[in-house]
Amino acid sequence: METLLWRVGIRHVAGVDEVGMGPLAGPVVAAAVVFPPGTHLDGVADSKVLTAAQRERLDVEIRRRAVGVGLGMVEPDEIDRLNIYRAGLMACRRALEALPLVPGFVLVDGREIPDLPIPQSAYPKGDAFVCSIAAASIVAKVHRDALMRALDARYPGYGFARHMGYSTRAHFAAIRALGPSPIHRRSFAPVRAAARGEADPQLALGPVLAAD
């Protein structure tokens, strides 16, 4: 996709993707990545299909090769106010605003960003076949995982460094035992169920189990 835009003279093409839509805790993080025309990176793929070691290695290479990287974050209290759908879009907008340059075109994973003053195209599952979107998913995932490891030290007992805030039986049990932490998404049904002492996590778990 980038190649077609480069060929018509658009030099700064940004790929944007967000991670952390499904977890019960922690922020949504988005990244925007702009590569110079002609860039090709071997191994860049949707962050979900890569190992942690592969993501870490590629994150370094992406940052080295890119002419611009921006990160945007929406905190749990904002997620609870906005809803998760709007939070994801807000994170993407903030990532673009954090770029050191203004892109001429934006390639977005999944859905277009409303009222964006830059031409854009959205690609469902774009992180699987658009290089700059895949790169953005890697940068966002590495950044969010590092944040969750730091938050694990601040809020011990929940296991954030292991599950990164996603819904697991151990995580659900920790919420039941300790109550929600300040970084839990209290608008999410599984968090509310665990806080009520719900006995069976399967009564509340659903699509939040899926990684993003």
N, C-alpha and C positions, 0 to 999 in steps of 0.2 A: 504493500500500500504506500509506504513511504517513497519507494522508487518512482512511482507514477507522479507523485506530487513534486519530487525533486526535479523530474524531467520537465515539468511545466514551470519551473523557476521558483518554487516555494522551498526556500532553503531550510527554514526552521519549522520542522514538523514535530509536534509533541505527542507522545503516547501517554495515556493516563489510565491508571487502574487503582482500585482500592482493595484493601484487605481488612479482615476483622469485622465483617458484617454479621456473622453468625454467633460469635462468642457471647457468653453470659457476662463477661467482665472485660474491662480495658477499652481503649479507644478504637475508633475506626481510623485507619491510616491510609492515605493515598499518596502516590508519587506521580510526578510528571517527568518524563525524560525526553530530551532532544539530542539527537545524534547529528553529526555533520553529514552532508550528502555523501552517499556511497558507502556508508558504514555497514559492515556485516560482522556479526558476532556469533561464532560457533557456540552451540550449547544453550543459547538463550531460549527458554521455553516457559510455559505457564509455571509459576512458582510452586503450584500444588504437586507437580510431577517430579520435582527436583528434591534431592536430599538437602539437609541443612548445610552440609559442607559444600555442596555444589552452589547453593544460593550465596553463601558467604564469598566464595571465590568469584562468582559472576558479579556480585555487587561491587567488588573492588574494580573489576574490569569495566563494568558499565560506567562507574563514576569517572574512571580514567579516560574513557573514550568519549563520553558525552560532552556537549558544549553547554548543557544546562540540566540540572536536576533540582526539582522542587518537591518538598514534602508538605502535606497538609494533614491535620489531625482534628478529629471531633471527639471530645471527651464524653464519658458516660452520662454526665448530667445533661449535656447538650443532646445526646442521643435520646434520653428520656423525654426531653421537651419537644424535639423535632419529629421523632420516629426514625427508625433505622433507614428507611428508604431515603428520606431527605438528608439524613446524616451522611450517607454515602456520597450523595451529590455535592454536599457542602465540602466534604474532605477533598474531592476532586477539584473543586473550584479553588480551594485554598492552596492545593499543590501547584496549580497553574499560576496563581498569584505569587507564589514563592520562587518561581523561575527567575533567573537573572536576566532573561530576555523575554520579549513578547513573541510567541510563535505565530507563524502565518497560517497554520492549520493545526487542528487538534483531532487526534484519533482516540476515541473513547471506548473502553470496554463496556459492553452491555447496553447502555442507554445514553442519550444525549443529555448534556448539562443545560438546564433551562436558562434562557436569557444570557448565554455566553456571548460576549461581543467579538468572537473569533469564529471563523468558519470551522465546522466540525462534522465528523461522521462517526456514528456509533456502530460497533460490530459485536453482536452477541458472541461470547466465547472468543473475543478478539485476542485474549492473552495466549491462545493456542496457535495463532498464525500471523499476528502482526508483531514484528520485532520490537518496536518501541513500547507497545502495550505490555508485551511479555517482560521487557526490561523493567518497566514501571512496577509490575507486580512483584518482581524479585526485590527491587529496592524497598518497596513498601513492606514486604514480608520480613525482610532482614531487620528493618528499623523497628517494626512492631514487636518482633520476637525479643529484641534487645530491651525494649521498654518493659515487656512483661517479665523478663528476668529481673530487671531492677525493681519492679513492683512486687515481685515475690519476696524480696528482702524487706520491703517496707511493710508488707501485709503477710506475714508468715502464717502457715497453716492451711492455706488454700491450694497450694501446689501450682501456682501460676507459671513457674518455670518449666513445669512438665507439660501441662495441657494448654498453655498460652491463653487461658480464659475460656476455652471451648467446654462444652457440656460433656462431662464424663460422670460415671457413678461416684468416683472419689470426689470430684469437684462438688457435685450435688450434695454429697454427705457432709462435706466441709461447710457448705452454706447452712445446712440444717443445724450443724453443731455450733458454729461460730456466729451465725447471722450474716447477712450481706455486708461486704466491706464497702468502703467509700467508692471503690471503682466498679462495683457491680451495677449492671443495667437493671434498675428496679422496675422498669416498664416491661421487661421480658417475663413471660408467664412462668418459665422454669425457676427463675429467681424468686418470684412471688410464692410459688408452690413450695420451694425448699424452705423459705423463711417461715411458712406456716407449719413446717414439720411434716410435709407430705411424705408418706412412707415409701411410695414406689416412684422412683424417678421416671419410669416409663409413662406414667400418667401425664407428665409434663413435657418430656423430651420429644423433639420432632425434627424439623429441618435445621434447627440450630446445631445438630451434630455434624452437619456437613462443613468441611473446610472451605475457605474461600481465599 
